[in-house]
Amino acid sequence: MAYRKQCDIEILRGAKIIGMTTTGAAKYQDVLQQVGPPIVVVEEAAEVLEAHIVTSLNSYCQHLILIGQSLVVFLLIGPLLVPIYLLVGQ
């Protein structure tokens, strides 16, 4: 199994984009930690629990992009997840 995981890590390191669900990100958190993607994009962020997003982050994450329909956007500043409330006219 260790050989399989090492092969997965090497393949993912060569990828430009890695796509997975937040469940998959939590399941393969150790692999993502070793791959170290610097940018994490979360689609439908308004529908995802914050805990699921936090578990998908790694220590190499430089940018967190949350895409959703909520009027609250969270910005990752260092180790802090800061809410930013957007005022949108109807």
PyMOL Python script that loads the backbone (N, CA, C, O; Angstrom):
from pymol import cmd

cmd.read_pdbstr("""\
ATOM      1  N   MET A   1       0.818  -1.195   0.000  1.00  0.00           N
ATOM      2  CA  MET A   1       0.000   0.000   0.000  1.00  0.00           C
ATOM      3  C   MET A   1       0.863   1.261   0.000  1.00  0.00           C
ATOM      4  O   MET A   1       0.488   2.263  -0.608  1.00  0.00           O
ATOM      5  N   ALA A   2       2.014   1.224   0.672  1.00  0.00           N
ATOM      6  CA  ALA A   2       2.893   2.392   0.714  1.00  0.00           C
ATOM      7  C   ALA A   2       3.410   2.717  -0.677  1.00  0.00           C
ATOM      8  O   ALA A   2       3.560   3.886  -1.029  1.00  0.00           O
ATOM      9  N   TYR A   3       3.685   1.682  -1.471  1.00  0.00           N
ATOM     10  CA  TYR A   3       4.153   1.906  -2.842  1.00  0.00           C
ATOM     11  C   TYR A   3       3.067   2.587  -3.664  1.00  0.00           C
ATOM     12  O   TYR A   3       3.354   3.497  -4.441  1.00  0.00           O
ATOM     13  N   ARG A   4       1.840   2.158  -3.498  1.00  0.00           N
ATOM     14  CA  ARG A   4       0.709   2.747  -4.222  1.00  0.00           C
ATOM     15  C   ARG A   4       0.548   4.227  -3.862  1.00  0.00           C
ATOM     16  O   ARG A   4       0.343   5.073  -4.732  1.00  0.00           O
ATOM     17  N   LYS A   5       0.646   4.520  -2.555  1.00  0.00           N
ATOM     18  CA  LYS A   5       0.513   5.902  -2.104  1.00  0.00           C
ATOM     19  C   LYS A   5       1.640   6.762  -2.672  1.00  0.00           C
ATOM     20  O   LYS A   5       1.400   7.896  -3.086  1.00  0.00           O
ATOM     21  N   GLN A   6       2.852   6.243  -2.696  1.00  0.00           N
ATOM     22  CA  GLN A   6       3.986   6.985  -3.231  1.00  0.00           C
ATOM     23  C   GLN A   6       3.802   7.248  -4.727  1.00  0.00           C
ATOM     24  O   GLN A   6       4.135   8.331  -5.209  1.00  0.00           O
ATOM     25  N   CYS A   7       3.279   6.276  -5.459  1.00  0.00           N
ATOM     26  CA  CYS A   7       2.982   6.466  -6.887  1.00  0.00           C
ATOM     27  C   CYS A   7       1.934   7.548  -7.077  1.00  0.00           C
ATOM     28  O   CYS A   7       2.070   8.397  -7.959  1.00  0.00           O
ATOM     29  N   ASP A   8       0.882   7.526  -6.253  1.00  0.00           N
ATOM     30  CA  ASP A   8      -0.161   8.550  -6.323  1.00  0.00           C
ATOM     31  C   ASP A   8       0.422   9.944  -6.082  1.00  0.00           C
ATOM     32  O   ASP A   8       0.075  10.898  -6.778  1.00  0.00           O
ATOM     33  N   ILE A   9       1.300  10.050  -5.104  1.00  0.00           N
ATOM     34  CA  ILE A   9       1.923  11.337  -4.780  1.00  0.00           C
ATOM     35  C   ILE A   9       2.742  11.856  -5.948  1.00  0.00           C
ATOM     36  O   ILE A   9       2.663  13.037  -6.284  1.00  0.00           O
ATOM     37  N   GLU A  10       3.528  10.989  -6.571  1.00  0.00           N
ATOM     38  CA  GLU A  10       4.354  11.401  -7.701  1.00  0.00           C
ATOM     39  C   GLU A  10       3.502  11.844  -8.889  1.00  0.00           C
ATOM     40  O   GLU A  10       3.833  12.822  -9.559  1.00  0.00           O
ATOM     41  N   ILE A  11       2.423  11.140  -9.149  1.00  0.00           N
ATOM     42  CA  ILE A  11       1.517  11.506 -10.247  1.00  0.00           C
ATOM     43  C   ILE A  11       0.865  12.855  -9.960  1.00  0.00           C
ATOM     44  O   ILE A  11       0.803  13.715 -10.838  1.00  0.00           O
ATOM     45  N   LEU A  12       0.376  13.044  -8.730  1.00  0.00           N
ATOM     46  CA  LEU A  12      -0.303  14.289  -8.368  1.00  0.00           C
ATOM     47  C   LEU A  12       0.652  15.477  -8.363  1.00  0.00           C
ATOM     48  O   LEU A  12       0.241  16.596  -8.671  1.00  0.00           O
ATOM     49  N   ARG A  13       1.909  15.255  -8.020  1.00  0.00           N
ATOM     50  CA  ARG A  13       2.888  16.352  -8.057  1.00  0.00           C
ATOM     51  C   ARG A  13       3.094  16.878  -9.467  1.00  0.00           C
ATOM     52  O   ARG A  13       3.419  18.052  -9.645  1.00  0.00           O
ATOM     53  N   GLY A  14       2.911  16.036 -10.466  1.00  0.00           N
ATOM     54  CA  GLY A  14       3.069  16.453 -11.853  1.00  0.00           C
ATOM     55  C   GLY A  14       1.824  17.073 -12.456  1.00  0.00           C
ATOM     56  O   GLY A  14       1.863  17.590 -13.572  1.00  0.00           O
ATOM     57  N   ALA A  15       0.711  17.025 -11.722  1.00  0.00           N
ATOM     58  CA  ALA A  15      -0.555  17.542 -12.242  1.00  0.00           C
ATOM     59  C   ALA A  15      -0.646  19.052 -12.059  1.00  0.00           C
ATOM     60  O   ALA A  15      -0.164  19.602 -11.069  1.00  0.00           O
ATOM     61  N   LYS A  16      -1.269  19.709 -13.025  1.00  0.00           N
ATOM     62  CA  LYS A  16      -1.520  21.148 -12.906  1.00  0.00           C
ATOM     63  C   LYS A  16      -2.783  21.415 -12.094  1.00  0.00           C
ATOM     64  O   LYS A  16      -2.867  22.413 -11.379  1.00  0.00           O
ATOM     65  N   ILE A  17      -3.761  20.523 -12.205  1.00  0.00           N
ATOM     66  CA  ILE A  17      -5.024  20.662 -11.470  1.00  0.00           C
ATOM     67  C   ILE A  17      -5.377  19.313 -10.852  1.00  0.00           C
ATOM     68  O   ILE A  17      -5.299  18.275 -11.509  1.00  0.00           O
ATOM     69  N   ILE A  18      -5.763  19.345  -9.587  1.00  0.00           N
ATOM     70  CA  ILE A  18      -6.220  18.146  -8.881  1.00  0.00           C
ATOM     71  C   ILE A  18      -7.645  18.418  -8.435  1.00  0.00           C
ATOM     72  O   ILE A  18      -7.887  19.374  -7.699  1.00  0.00           O
ATOM     73  N   GLY A  19      -8.582  17.607  -8.861  1.00  0.00           N
ATOM     74  CA  GLY A  19      -9.978  17.800  -8.483  1.00  0.00           C
ATOM     75  C   GLY A  19     -10.468  16.666  -7.612  1.00  0.00           C
ATOM     76  O   GLY A  19     -10.208  15.496  -7.895  1.00  0.00           O
ATOM     77  N   MET A  20     -11.186  17.016  -6.540  1.00  0.00           N
ATOM     78  CA  MET A  20     -11.787  15.999  -5.684  1.00  0.00           C
ATOM     79  C   MET A  20     -12.853  16.649  -4.815  1.00  0.00           C
ATOM     80  O   MET A  20     -12.912  17.871  -4.685  1.00  0.00           O
ATOM     81  N   THR A  21     -13.673  15.827  -4.237  1.00  0.00           N
ATOM     82  CA  THR A  21     -14.695  16.313  -3.316  1.00  0.00           C
ATOM     83  C   THR A  21     -14.039  16.626  -1.972  1.00  0.00           C
ATOM     84  O   THR A  21     -12.896  16.240  -1.727  1.00  0.00           O
ATOM     85  N   THR A  22     -14.769  17.329  -1.103  1.00  0.00           N
ATOM     86  CA  THR A  22     -14.216  17.596   0.223  1.00  0.00           C
ATOM     87  C   THR A  22     -14.078  16.296   1.020  1.00  0.00           C
ATOM     88  O   THR A  22     -13.201  16.182   1.876  1.00  0.00           O
ATOM     89  N   THR A  23     -14.935  15.327   0.743  1.00  0.00           N
ATOM     90  CA  THR A  23     -14.808  14.012   1.386  1.00  0.00           C
ATOM     91  C   THR A  23     -13.512  13.343   0.948  1.00  0.00           C
ATOM     92  O   THR A  23     -12.783  12.788   1.770  1.00  0.00           O
ATOM     93  N   GLY A  24     -13.225  13.399  -0.357  1.00  0.00           N
ATOM     94  CA  GLY A  24     -11.979  12.838  -0.873  1.00  0.00           C
ATOM     95  C   GLY A  24     -10.772  13.561  -0.315  1.00  0.00           C
ATOM     96  O   GLY A  24      -9.760  12.932  -0.004  1.00  0.00           O
ATOM     97  N   ALA A  25     -10.866  14.889  -0.182  1.00  0.00           N
ATOM     98  CA  ALA A  25      -9.756  15.669   0.372  1.00  0.00           C
ATOM     99  C   ALA A  25      -9.487  15.285   1.821  1.00  0.00           C
ATOM    100  O   ALA A  25      -8.333  15.221   2.243  1.00  0.00           O
ATOM    101  N   ALA A  26     -10.548  15.029   2.586  1.00  0.00           N
ATOM    102  CA  ALA A  26     -10.373  14.602   3.975  1.00  0.00           C
ATOM    103  C   ALA A  26      -9.789  13.194   4.034  1.00  0.00           C
ATOM    104  O   ALA A  26      -8.944  12.899   4.878  1.00  0.00           O
ATOM    105  N   LYS A  27     -10.246  12.327   3.131  1.00  0.00           N
ATOM    106  CA  LYS A  27      -9.776  10.945   3.108  1.00  0.00           C
ATOM    107  C   LYS A  27      -8.298  10.862   2.732  1.00  0.00           C
ATOM    108  O   LYS A  27      -7.555  10.055   3.291  1.00  0.00           O
ATOM    109  N   TYR A  28      -7.877  11.700   1.783  1.00  0.00           N
ATOM    110  CA  TYR A  28      -6.497  11.664   1.308  1.00  0.00           C
ATOM    111  C   TYR A  28      -5.700  12.865   1.805  1.00  0.00           C
ATOM    112  O   TYR A  28      -4.823  13.369   1.104  1.00  0.00           O
ATOM    113  N   GLN A  29      -6.006  13.313   3.000  1.00  0.00           N
ATOM    114  CA  GLN A  29      -5.348  14.479   3.569  1.00  0.00           C
ATOM    115  C   GLN A  29      -3.837  14.289   3.658  1.00  0.00           C
ATOM    116  O   GLN A  29      -3.085  15.230   3.402  1.00  0.00           O
ATOM    117  N   ASP A  30      -3.383  13.095   4.016  1.00  0.00           N
ATOM    118  CA  ASP A  30      -1.937  12.848   4.109  1.00  0.00           C
ATOM    119  C   ASP A  30      -1.263  12.947   2.744  1.00  0.00           C
ATOM    120  O   ASP A  30      -0.135  13.430   2.650  1.00  0.00           O
ATOM    121  N   VAL A  31      -1.934  12.499   1.688  1.00  0.00           N
ATOM    122  CA  VAL A  31      -1.394  12.601   0.332  1.00  0.00           C
ATOM    123  C   VAL A  31      -1.338  14.065  -0.091  1.00  0.00           C
ATOM    124  O   VAL A  31      -0.327  14.514  -0.633  1.00  0.00           O
ATOM    125  N   LEU A  32      -2.415  14.814   0.151  1.00  0.00           N
ATOM    126  CA  LEU A  32      -2.443  16.233  -0.206  1.00  0.00           C
ATOM    127  C   LEU A  32      -1.385  17.018   0.555  1.00  0.00           C
ATOM    128  O   LEU A  32      -0.806  17.960   0.013  1.00  0.00           O
ATOM    129  N   GLN A  33      -1.127  16.647   1.794  1.00  0.00           N
ATOM    130  CA  GLN A  33      -0.102  17.318   2.583  1.00  0.00           C
ATOM    131  C   GLN A  33       1.278  17.136   1.938  1.00  0.00           C
ATOM    132  O   GLN A  33       2.096  18.056   1.936  1.00  0.00           O
ATOM    133  N   GLN A  34       1.524  15.954   1.399  1.00  0.00           N
ATOM    134  CA  GLN A  34       2.815  15.695   0.763  1.00  0.00           C
ATOM    135  C   GLN A  34       2.907  16.320  -0.622  1.00  0.00           C
ATOM    136  O   GLN A  34       3.988  16.731  -1.043  1.00  0.00           O
ATOM    137  N   VAL A  35       1.786  16.397  -1.336  1.00  0.00           N
ATOM    138  CA  VAL A  35       1.768  17.019  -2.658  1.00  0.00           C
ATOM    139  C   VAL A  35       1.907  18.536  -2.501  1.00  0.00           C
ATOM    140  O   VAL A  35       2.639  19.175  -3.256  1.00  0.00           O
ATOM    141  N   GLY A  36       1.214  19.101  -1.534  1.00  0.00           N
ATOM    142  CA  GLY A  36       1.323  20.515  -1.209  1.00  0.00           C
ATOM    143  C   GLY A  36       0.825  21.484  -2.263  1.00  0.00           C
ATOM    144  O   GLY A  36       1.572  22.375  -2.667  1.00  0.00           O
ATOM    145  N   PRO A  37      -0.435  21.340  -2.732  1.00  0.00           N
ATOM    146  CA  PRO A  37      -0.932  22.313  -3.711  1.00  0.00           C
ATOM    147  C   PRO A  37      -1.000  23.711  -3.091  1.00  0.00           C
ATOM    148  O   PRO A  37      -1.545  23.873  -1.999  1.00  0.00           O
ATOM    149  N   PRO A  38      -0.449  24.730  -3.779  1.00  0.00           N
ATOM    150  CA  PRO A  38      -0.434  26.083  -3.216  1.00  0.00           C
ATOM    151  C   PRO A  38      -1.766  26.820  -3.344  1.00  0.00           C
ATOM    152  O   PRO A  38      -1.988  27.811  -2.648  1.00  0.00           O
ATOM    153  N   ILE A  39      -2.652  26.354  -4.219  1.00  0.00           N
ATOM    154  CA  ILE A  39      -3.950  26.998  -4.423  1.00  0.00           C
ATOM    155  C   ILE A  39      -5.046  25.956  -4.239  1.00  0.00           C
ATOM    156  O   ILE A  39      -4.981  24.868  -4.812  1.00  0.00           O
ATOM    157  N   VAL A  40      -6.051  26.294  -3.441  1.00  0.00           N
ATOM    158  CA  VAL A  40      -7.197  25.412  -3.228  1.00  0.00           C
ATOM    159  C   VAL A  40      -8.450  26.183  -3.647  1.00  0.00           C
ATOM    160  O   VAL A  40      -8.699  27.289  -3.166  1.00  0.00           O
ATOM    161  N   VAL A  41      -9.234  25.591  -4.547  1.00  0.00           N
ATOM    162  CA  VAL A  41     -10.482  26.190  -5.009  1.00  0.00           C
ATOM    163  C   VAL A  41     -11.630  25.301  -4.537  1.00  0.00           C
ATOM    164  O   VAL A  41     -11.610  24.089  -4.752  1.00  0.00           O
ATOM    165  N   VAL A  42     -12.623  25.898  -3.901  1.00  0.00           N
ATOM    166  CA  VAL A  42     -13.784  25.153  -3.419  1.00  0.00           C
ATOM    167  C   VAL A  42     -15.016  25.651  -4.168  1.00  0.00           C
ATOM    168  O   VAL A  42     -15.429  26.799  -4.003  1.00  0.00           O
ATOM    169  N   GLU A  43     -15.593  24.793  -4.981  1.00  0.00           N
ATOM    170  CA  GLU A  43     -16.829  25.101  -5.721  1.00  0.00           C
ATOM    171  C   GLU A  43     -18.012  24.886  -4.792  1.00  0.00           C
ATOM    172  O   GLU A  43     -17.970  24.009  -3.929  1.00  0.00           O
ATOM    173  N   GLU A  44     -19.062  25.673  -4.957  1.00  0.00           N
ATOM    174  CA  GLU A  44     -20.263  25.595  -4.115  1.00  0.00           C
ATOM    175  C   GLU A  44     -19.882  25.734  -2.640  1.00  0.00           C
ATOM    176  O   GLU A  44     -20.370  24.983  -1.795  1.00  0.00           O
ATOM    177  N   ALA A  45     -19.023  26.680  -2.341  1.00  0.00           N
ATOM    178  CA  ALA A  45     -18.531  26.872  -0.974  1.00  0.00           C
ATOM    179  C   ALA A  45     -19.650  27.195   0.009  1.00  0.00           C
ATOM    180  O   ALA A  45     -19.536  26.892   1.197  1.00  0.00           O
ATOM    181  N   ALA A  46     -20.715  27.798  -0.467  1.00  0.00           N
ATOM    182  CA  ALA A  46     -21.840  28.122   0.411  1.00  0.00           C
ATOM    183  C   ALA A  46     -22.538  26.864   0.914  1.00  0.00           C
ATOM    184  O   ALA A  46     -23.224  26.900   1.935  1.00  0.00           O
ATOM    185  N   GLU A  47     -22.367  25.762   0.207  1.00  0.00           N
ATOM    186  CA  GLU A  47     -23.027  24.510   0.565  1.00  0.00           C
ATOM    187  C   GLU A  47     -22.133  23.587   1.395  1.00  0.00           C
ATOM    188  O   GLU A  47     -22.585  22.542   1.863  1.00  0.00           O
ATOM    189  N   VAL A  48     -20.872  23.967   1.577  1.00  0.00           N
ATOM    190  CA  VAL A  48     -19.904  23.100   2.253  1.00  0.00           C
ATOM    191  C   VAL A  48     -19.652  23.615   3.668  1.00  0.00           C
ATOM    192  O   VAL A  48     -19.503  24.819   3.875  1.00  0.00           O
ATOM    193  N   LEU A  49     -19.606  22.719   4.623  1.00  0.00           N
ATOM    194  CA  LEU A  49     -19.309  23.108   5.995  1.00  0.00           C
ATOM    195  C   LEU A  49     -17.862  23.590   6.106  1.00  0.00           C
ATOM    196  O   LEU A  49     -16.968  23.069   5.438  1.00  0.00           O
ATOM    197  N   GLU A  50     -17.649  24.583   6.951  1.00  0.00           N
ATOM    198  CA  GLU A  50     -16.311  25.142   7.130  1.00  0.00           C
ATOM    199  C   GLU A  50     -15.309  24.075   7.553  1.00  0.00           C
ATOM    200  O   GLU A  50     -14.154  24.100   7.128  1.00  0.00           O
ATOM    201  N   ALA A  51     -15.748  23.141   8.389  1.00  0.00           N
ATOM    202  CA  ALA A  51     -14.853  22.082   8.863  1.00  0.00           C
ATOM    203  C   ALA A  51     -14.330  21.241   7.707  1.00  0.00           C
ATOM    204  O   ALA A  51     -13.176  20.815   7.727  1.00  0.00           O
ATOM    205  N   HIS A  52     -15.161  20.998   6.703  1.00  0.00           N
ATOM    206  CA  HIS A  52     -14.723  20.225   5.550  1.00  0.00           C
ATOM    207  C   HIS A  52     -13.697  21.001   4.734  1.00  0.00           C
ATOM    208  O   HIS A  52     -12.767  20.412   4.182  1.00  0.00           O
ATOM    209  N   ILE A  53     -13.860  22.307   4.655  1.00  0.00           N
ATOM    210  CA  ILE A  53     -12.899  23.128   3.923  1.00  0.00           C
ATOM    211  C   ILE A  53     -11.568  23.160   4.654  1.00  0.00           C
ATOM    212  O   ILE A  53     -10.513  23.009   4.038  1.00  0.00           O
ATOM    213  N   VAL A  54     -11.614  23.353   5.958  1.00  0.00           N
ATOM    214  CA  VAL A  54     -10.385  23.439   6.745  1.00  0.00           C
ATOM    215  C   VAL A  54      -9.592  22.144   6.672  1.00  0.00           C
ATOM    216  O   VAL A  54      -8.365  22.180   6.587  1.00  0.00           O
ATOM    217  N   THR A  55     -10.267  21.003   6.703  1.00  0.00           N
ATOM    218  CA  THR A  55      -9.544  19.735   6.636  1.00  0.00           C
ATOM    219  C   THR A  55      -8.921  19.495   5.264  1.00  0.00           C
ATOM    220  O   THR A  55      -8.013  18.674   5.134  1.00  0.00           O
ATOM    221  N   SER A  56      -9.400  20.204   4.237  1.00  0.00           N
ATOM    222  CA  SER A  56      -8.819  20.016   2.908  1.00  0.00           C
ATOM    223  C   SER A  56      -7.618  20.921   2.667  1.00  0.00           C
ATOM    224  O   SER A  56      -6.960  20.807   1.632  1.00  0.00           O
ATOM    225  N   LEU A  57      -7.321  21.819   3.604  1.00  0.00           N
ATOM    226  CA  LEU A  57      -6.177  22.712   3.462  1.00  0.00           C
ATOM    227  C   LEU A  57      -4.898  22.017   3.905  1.00  0.00           C
ATOM    228  O   LEU A  57      -4.930  21.052   4.669  1.00  0.00           O
ATOM    229  N   ASN A  58      -3.788  22.519   3.420  1.00  0.00           N
ATOM    230  CA  ASN A  58      -2.493  21.975   3.813  1.00  0.00           C
ATOM    231  C   ASN A  58      -1.574  23.120   4.196  1.00  0.00           C
ATOM    232  O   ASN A  58      -1.913  24.285   3.988  1.00  0.00           O
ATOM    233  N   SER A  59      -0.430  22.805   4.745  1.00  0.00           N
ATOM    234  CA  SER A  59       0.485  23.844   5.214  1.00  0.00           C
ATOM    235  C   SER A  59       1.120  24.634   4.069  1.00  0.00           C
ATOM    236  O   SER A  59       1.710  25.687   4.308  1.00  0.00           O
ATOM    237  N   TYR A  60       1.012  24.150   2.836  1.00  0.00           N
ATOM    238  CA  TYR A  60       1.576  24.840   1.679  1.00  0.00           C
ATOM    239  C   TYR A  60       0.569  25.769   0.999  1.00  0.00           C
ATOM    240  O   TYR A  60       0.920  26.471   0.051  1.00  0.00           O
ATOM    241  N   CYS A  61      -0.663  25.777   1.470  1.00  0.00           N
ATOM    242  CA  CYS A  61      -1.717  26.564   0.840  1.00  0.00           C
ATOM    243  C   CYS A  61      -1.408  28.052   0.958  1.00  0.00           C
ATOM    244  O   CYS A  61      -1.242  28.580   2.058  1.00  0.00           O
ATOM    245  N   GLN A  62      -1.332  28.722  -0.201  1.00  0.00           N
ATOM    246  CA  GLN A  62      -1.085  30.160  -0.235  1.00  0.00           C
ATOM    247  C   GLN A  62      -2.352  30.937  -0.567  1.00  0.00           C
ATOM    248  O   GLN A  62      -2.508  32.086  -0.153  1.00  0.00           O
ATOM    249  N   HIS A  63      -3.256  30.308  -1.315  1.00  0.00           N
ATOM    250  CA  HIS A  63      -4.494  30.962  -1.725  1.00  0.00           C
ATOM    251  C   HIS A  63      -5.657  29.997  -1.567  1.00  0.00           C
ATOM    252  O   HIS A  63      -5.583  28.841  -1.985  1.00  0.00           O
ATOM    253  N   LEU A  64      -6.730  30.481  -0.961  1.00  0.00           N
ATOM    254  CA  LEU A  64      -7.965  29.719  -0.848  1.00  0.00           C
ATOM    255  C   LEU A  64      -9.043  30.507  -1.572  1.00  0.00           C
ATOM    256  O   LEU A  64      -9.339  31.645  -1.208  1.00  0.00           O
ATOM    257  N   ILE A  65      -9.628  29.902  -2.595  1.00  0.00           N
ATOM    258  CA  ILE A  65     -10.660  30.555  -3.392  1.00  0.00           C
ATOM    259  C   ILE A  65     -11.966  29.810  -3.168  1.00  0.00           C
ATOM    260  O   ILE A  65     -12.078  28.624  -3.478  1.00  0.00           O
ATOM    261  N   LEU A  66     -12.952  30.517  -2.625  1.00  0.00           N
ATOM    262  CA  LEU A  66     -14.251  29.925  -2.347  1.00  0.00           C
ATOM    263  C   LEU A  66     -15.260  30.495  -3.330  1.00  0.00           C
ATOM    264  O   LEU A  66     -15.471  31.706  -3.387  1.00  0.00           O
ATOM    265  N   ILE A  67     -15.874  29.619  -4.095  1.00  0.00           N
ATOM    266  CA  ILE A  67     -16.855  30.025  -5.093  1.00  0.00           C
ATOM    267  C   ILE A  67     -18.216  29.537  -4.632  1.00  0.00           C
ATOM    268  O   ILE A  67     -18.386  28.354  -4.337  1.00  0.00           O
ATOM    269  N   GLY A  68     -19.180  30.434  -4.568  1.00  0.00           N
ATOM    270  CA  GLY A  68     -20.506  30.039  -4.123  1.00  0.00           C
ATOM    271  C   GLY A  68     -21.469  31.193  -4.268  1.00  0.00           C
ATOM    272  O   GLY A  68     -21.119  32.233  -4.827  1.00  0.00           O
ATOM    273  N   GLN A  69     -22.675  31.020  -3.771  1.00  0.00           N
ATOM    274  CA  GLN A  69     -23.708  32.030  -3.910  1.00  0.00           C
ATOM    275  C   GLN A  69     -23.992  32.749  -2.600  1.00  0.00           C
ATOM    276  O   GLN A  69     -24.910  33.566  -2.528  1.00  0.00           O
ATOM    277  N   SER A  70     -23.239  32.463  -1.598  1.00  0.00           N
ATOM    278  CA  SER A  70     -23.465  33.111  -0.315  1.00  0.00           C
ATOM    279  C   SER A  70     -22.998  34.557  -0.369  1.00  0.00           C
ATOM    280  O   SER A  70     -22.181  34.921  -1.215  1.00  0.00           O
ATOM    281  N   LEU A  71     -23.514  35.371   0.527  1.00  0.00           N
ATOM    282  CA  LEU A  71     -23.063  36.752   0.621  1.00  0.00           C
ATOM    283  C   LEU A  71     -21.916  36.895   1.605  1.00  0.00           C
ATOM    284  O   LEU A  71     -21.483  38.006   1.910  1.00  0.00           O
ATOM    285  N   VAL A  72     -21.420  35.755   2.106  1.00  0.00           N
ATOM    286  CA  VAL A  72     -20.266  35.759   2.992  1.00  0.00           C
ATOM    287  C   VAL A  72     -19.165  34.975   2.302  1.00  0.00           C
ATOM    288  O   VAL A  72     -19.364  33.831   1.892  1.00  0.00           O
ATOM    289  N   VAL A  73     -18.008  35.596   2.177  1.00  0.00           N
ATOM    290  CA  VAL A  73     -16.848  34.948   1.585  1.00  0.00           C
ATOM    291  C   VAL A  73     -15.795  34.858   2.676  1.00  0.00           C
ATOM    292  O   VAL A  73     -15.636  35.787   3.468  1.00  0.00           O
ATOM    293  N   PHE A  74     -15.079  33.751   2.719  1.00  0.00           N
ATOM    294  CA  PHE A  74     -14.034  33.581   3.709  1.00  0.00           C
ATOM    295  C   PHE A  74     -12.683  33.724   3.034  1.00  0.00           C
ATOM    296  O   PHE A  74     -12.452  33.153   1.968  1.00  0.00           O
ATOM    297  N   LEU A  75     -11.793  34.482   3.650  1.00  0.00           N
ATOM    298  CA  LEU A  75     -10.473  34.738   3.114  1.00  0.00           C
ATOM    299  C   LEU A  75      -9.459  34.098   4.036  1.00  0.00           C
ATOM    300  O   LEU A  75      -9.533  34.263   5.254  1.00  0.00           O
ATOM    301  N   LEU A  76      -8.511  33.368   3.470  1.00  0.00           N
ATOM    302  CA  LEU A  76      -7.472  32.731   4.265  1.00  0.00           C
ATOM    303  C   LEU A  76      -6.303  33.695   4.386  1.00  0.00           C
ATOM    304  O   LEU A  76      -5.661  34.033   3.391  1.00  0.00           O
ATOM    305  N   ILE A  77      -6.034  34.131   5.594  1.00  0.00           N
ATOM    306  CA  ILE A  77      -4.899  35.017   5.857  1.00  0.00           C
ATOM    307  C   ILE A  77      -4.002  34.289   6.843  1.00  0.00           C
ATOM    308  O   ILE A  77      -4.293  34.224   8.037  1.00  0.00           O
ATOM    309  N   GLY A  78      -2.908  33.744   6.328  1.00  0.00           N
ATOM    310  CA  GLY A  78      -2.045  32.926   7.177  1.00  0.00           C
ATOM    311  C   GLY A  78      -2.842  31.759   7.712  1.00  0.00           C
ATOM    312  O   GLY A  78      -3.470  31.037   6.937  1.00  0.00           O
ATOM    313  N   PRO A  79      -2.834  31.554   9.024  1.00  0.00           N
ATOM    314  CA  PRO A  79      -3.604  30.450   9.600  1.00  0.00           C
ATOM    315  C   PRO A  79      -5.056  30.815   9.900  1.00  0.00           C
ATOM    316  O   PRO A  79      -5.804  29.971  10.394  1.00  0.00           O
ATOM    317  N   LEU A  80      -5.478  32.058   9.612  1.00  0.00           N
ATOM    318  CA  LEU A  80      -6.825  32.504   9.960  1.00  0.00           C
ATOM    319  C   LEU A  80      -7.776  32.426   8.782  1.00  0.00           C
ATOM    320  O   LEU A  80      -7.407  32.758   7.656  1.00  0.00           O
ATOM    321  N   LEU A  81      -8.987  31.992   9.039  1.00  0.00           N
ATOM    322  CA  LEU A  81     -10.062  31.990   8.046  1.00  0.00           C
ATOM    323  C   LEU A  81     -11.003  33.139   8.429  1.00  0.00           C
ATOM    324  O   LEU A  81     -11.773  33.023   9.382  1.00  0.00           O
ATOM    325  N   VAL A  82     -10.937  34.244   7.681  1.00  0.00           N
ATOM    326  CA  VAL A  82     -11.640  35.474   8.030  1.00  0.00           C
ATOM    327  C   VAL A  82     -12.877  35.664   7.167  1.00  0.00           C
ATOM    328  O   VAL A  82     -12.773  35.614   5.941  1.00  0.00           O
ATOM    329  N   PRO A  83     -14.065  35.885   7.774  1.00  0.00           N
ATOM    330  CA  PRO A  83     -15.258  36.125   6.964  1.00  0.00           C
ATOM    331  C   PRO A  83     -15.277  37.562   6.422  1.00  0.00           C
ATOM    332  O   PRO A  83     -14.940  38.509   7.132  1.00  0.00           O
ATOM    333  N   ILE A  84     -15.670  37.703   5.180  1.00  0.00           N
ATOM    334  CA  ILE A  84     -15.851  39.013   4.568  1.00  0.00           C
ATOM    335  C   ILE A  84     -17.301  39.045   4.084  1.00  0.00           C
ATOM    336  O   ILE A  84     -17.718  38.198   3.294  1.00  0.00           O
ATOM    337  N   TYR A  85     -18.057  40.022   4.560  1.00  0.00           N
ATOM    338  CA  TYR A  85     -19.464  40.126   4.223  1.00  0.00           C
ATOM    339  C   TYR A  85     -19.629  41.052   3.017  1.00  0.00           C
ATOM    340  O   TYR A  85     -19.213  42.210   3.055  1.00  0.00           O
ATOM    341  N   LEU A  86     -20.225  40.547   1.973  1.00  0.00           N
ATOM    342  CA  LEU A  86     -20.388  41.307   0.744  1.00  0.00           C
ATOM    343  C   LEU A  86     -21.750  41.975   0.716  1.00  0.00           C
ATOM    344  O   LEU A  86     -22.757  41.356   1.057  1.00  0.00           O
ATOM    345  N   LEU A  87     -21.784  43.234   0.311  1.00  0.00           N
ATOM    346  CA  LEU A  87     -23.033  43.958   0.156  1.00  0.00           C
ATOM    347  C   LEU A  87     -23.324  44.000  -1.337  1.00  0.00           C
ATOM    348  O   LEU A  87     -22.617  44.667  -2.092  1.00  0.00           O
ATOM    349  N   VAL A  88     -24.350  43.298  -1.761  1.00  0.00           N
ATOM    350  CA  VAL A  88     -24.679  43.194  -3.177  1.00  0.00           C
ATOM    351  C   VAL A  88     -26.063  43.793  -3.393  1.00  0.00           C
ATOM    352  O   VAL A  88     -27.026  43.387  -2.743  1.00  0.00           O
ATOM    353  N   GLY A  89     -26.163  44.759  -4.306  1.00  0.00           N
ATOM    354  CA  GLY A  89     -27.449  45.362  -4.604  1.00  0.00           C
ATOM    355  C   GLY A  89     -28.289  44.429  -5.466  1.00  0.00           C
ATOM    356  O   GLY A  89     -27.759  43.702  -6.308  1.00  0.00           O
ATOM    357  N   GLN A  90     -29.582  44.454  -5.254  1.00  0.00           N
ATOM    358  CA  GLN A  90     -30.481  43.583  -6.021  1.00  0.00           C
ATOM    359  C   GLN A  90     -31.001  44.281  -7.228  1.00  0.00           C
ATOM    360  O   GLN A  90     -31.772  43.701  -7.992  1.00  0.00           O
TER     361      GLN A  90
END
""", "prot")
cmd.dss("prot")
cmd.show_as("cartoon", "prot")
cmd.util.cbc("prot")
cmd.orient("prot")
